[in-house]
Amino acid sequence: MAERKASVERNTLETQVKVSINLDGTGKARFDIGVPFLEHMLDQIARHGLIDLDIECKGDLHIDDHHTVEDVGITVGQAFAQAIGDKKGIVRYGHSYVPLDEALSRVVIDFSGRPGLTMNVPYTRATVGGFDVDLFQEFFQGFVNHALVTLHIDNLRGSNTHHQIETVFKAFGRALRMAVEQDPRMAGQMPSTKGCL
């Protein structure tokens, strides 16, 4: 099986981002982003998706976190698109329900080649530790636009905003793990009746 790894750099006047991933990793993670709560959530993707993630970003944090969070999402999406290759033999679809105390979230993903995001997370607070939770919409929008996936995110219940978000990212990691898994029964076939994704 070919290695499913990618390294991507994205440089703008607002951010300089470097992302390296290994879809067949063990969940190793290293982050130098400067946004601790985002790093904590990205760690959930690595750990629960068994995806090795190495991300550096130098962003205009003196303004706010917006450009950094969005551009990390974009670059992670680009890295996924590169690492996944032609998608032959993958499961393609992934889903996961994850609880954390009172919170429960569901994430469903399709490596369809068509970007689409439906996100329903009724946050109970606007910030966690000074982090604007609305920015996670920007992260996921950037990801789906560049990974070319359809992504449905639903927080089904929860009263603690940290728990709401953490269940989303854990479920996202597990859904990714399922979707990118190589299916031995597919034997290198395209998981679509169209013949391409």
Disulfide bonds with the S-S distance in Angstrom:
none
